[in-house]
Amino acid sequence: MTDRESFDDIERSLLFHGWCAYCRSPLIPGPRGGAAQNFYCVNRDDCHAGFNLTFHNGQLIFAEAIGQVADSTYTMYAKQ
């Protein structure tokens, strides 16, 4: 996993559809604050990526990598 300032069109499309831009595993929703919400990659073996995403009128208008998400944070939002 690498953190970058921006995502290309394919990576933005993956994020929009709920898939990790790095490993293409599903994302789960995390905490929401204001207009944005964090999403966490379910690939806990290799990836651990987190993203801060903002959607408006059915469009992804902001996407930011937030780095590796700790397992303790991930488990708070993963379905048991």
N, C-alpha and C positions, 0 to 999 in steps of 0.2 A: 504494500500500500504506500502511496506517495501523496503528500498534500500538495495541491497546486492552487494557484490564484483563480483559474477559470477552467471550465469544462468545454470540450468540443460538442458538436451537435449530437453525436451518438451518445456520449456520456450524459448529456442533459436529457435526452429521450429516455435513457435507462432510468435515471432518477425520477423523471416525471411518471413513469409507469411502475415505480416501486422496486427498482432493481439497483444494486450497488454499481456505481460507475467504475469500480476497480476490479471486482471479481465476478460480477453479474449474479450474485446471490440475492435472494429477497431481502427487503428492508422491513423493519418493524418500526412503528411510530413510537417516539419517546415524548419527552415533555414539550409543551407548547408555551410560548411566551410572546405576547403581542401578535403580530401577523405571521410569525415564523414557527416552525416546529422542527425538532430534531428527529432524525431517523437513523436507525442503527442496523448495520449489516448482520445477518444471522450467521455468517461464516465465522464462527469463533475459533476455528483451527488456524486459519491463515490470514484473515483480513482485519477484523475488529474495527472497520471504518465507521465513522459517524459523519452525518451531513446535516446542515441547517438549511431547510428549504422553506420557501415562501411561495404559496399558490394564490392566484387571484383570477377570478372569472375563468376557471378551467385552464389556466396557463401557469407554468413554472416561471416565476419572475425573478427569483433569486436562489442561487445555489452556492453553498460554501462548504468545503471540507472542514470538519472540526477535529480531525485527527483520530487516533485510536481511542476507542471507548473501553473503559475498564469493564471486566466481567461483572463486577458488583453493580455497576450502573446498568448494564445491559439486562441483568436478571430482574431488575425492578420493573421492566416493561415487557419482558418476554412472557408469553403465555405458559403457564405451568401445566 
